[in-house]
């Protein structure tokens, strides 16, 4: 029988990526699953670009992580029903690697994420996080192509 116990929603905190949250919430409620929201902050300056300079990359990233934690806490308060088992995680690193590693560590049964729908040269140059995750994920991945209408959340926390 199909059952999801752990549902992971990766987000970069953009409105676009957060459109996956209502779908994940609905599935978590339906399957009485644990909802885990993952935010990965990609380093603001690649370390290889600053090996010759004295730049406080860690201080900058720490501030960005703290800001991301505050934003994610606010999203949970405002959008996730209070009776839903939810856990958040904020980290720094490569988005694809971080999502894959987190899904493995948490024994995820499902990943729910949006695609940015890039095509052509933009897709070639930027790559696709969702596509890379789908190819390497240790569990099924529900991808949502945007734009998709999403009903406003009626659940406050």
N, C-alpha and C positions, 0 to 999 in steps of 0.2 A: 504494500500500500504506500502511496505517495505521502510523505510527511516531511515537513521542514521544521527542524528544531532550532536552528541557528540561521538567521538571515542577516547578511552583511550588506550595508549600503555605503559604498565609497562616495565621497563628495569632495569637491574643491571649494565648497561653500558658495559657489555661484548659484544664482537663481536657476540657471539651466540644469546644473547637476542635482539640485535639490528637488527637481520635479519627480525624481525617482522615489522620494520619501513617502508620499501618500500611497504609492503602490506597495512599498515594503511594509508600511504600517498595516494596510489591509490584509496582506498575506500573513503577517505576524499575528494579527488578531484571529484570522481564520484558522491558523494552524497552532495557535497558542505557543508561538515561537519566541525565542529571545531575539531581540532586534539589536544589532550592533552597528553603530554608525562610525565610519572611519574617515578621518580627514588627514590627508597627507600633504604636507607643505613641502613642495620641491624647493631645494636650496635656492636662495635668492641670487647667489653668485657661485657658479661652479668652482670648486676648490682648485681645479687645474688652471683656472684663469687668474688666481690670486696668489700663487705660490711664491711669487717674487715680491709681493707687497705685504705690508703689515696692516691687514684689514681685519676688523673684529667681526668675522662672519658668524661666529657662534652667538655673540651678543645680539646681532640683528635677527638671526633665526630664532633665538629664545623669545624675543619680543613678538615675532610673528606667530610663534606657537602659542604664546599666552593670549594673543588677540584671537587666534583661531579657537582656542578653548572657550573663551568668553562667547564668541559668536555661536559656537556649537551648543553650548549650554542654553543660550537664549532660544535657539531653534527648537531644542528638545522641550523646553518649557512651553513654548507657544504652539507647537505642532504635534507633539506626540501625546496620546492619551495617557493620563496619569496611571492607569491600571496596566499599562503595557511594560513588560520587562525590557528596559533599554539600557545599553551601555555605550559610552562614547570613547573614542581613542583618537588622539592627535599625535602625529609623528612627522618626522622630516625624512625625505629620501625620494627616490625615484617612484613615481606613482604606480607604475605597472608592477614593479618588484614588490613594493609595499603592500599592494592589494593582494597579490598572490600569496606572499608570506603570511599576511594577516589571516586570510581565508584558511590556510593550512593550520596555523596556530590555533584558531578558534573552532576548528572542525566544522566550518561553514557548510550548510546544506544548500544554500542558494546565495548568489550575489545578485543585487538589483541595482542597475546603473543606467544612466542615460548615455546615448551616443551624441556626439556633436554634429554628426552628419556631414563631415567634411568630404569633399570629392575633389577629383582632379589634382592639380599641383599642390593645393593646400594640404590634401591628404598625404601626398608623397613627402612633402617637406616636414609637416608636423607629426605625421604618424597618427595612429589612433589608439588611445589608451584602451578604449572598450574592445577594439579588435584584438589587441595584444592580450588582454585579460581573457577574452573568450577562448583564444587559442591555448592558453596555458593554465587556466583555472582548474583547481582540484575538485570543482563542483559545478553544477549547472549555473548559467548566467542568464538572467532576464535582462535584455537590453531594450531600452525604450527610445525610439527615434523621436526626435523633436522637430518641429513643435507638435505637441500633443496637448489637447485641453485637459486641464487638471482641475477638478472641483476644489473649491476652497475648503480648507480643513475646518471642521466644526468642533474639533477636539482641542480644548485648552488644557494646559497642565497647571 
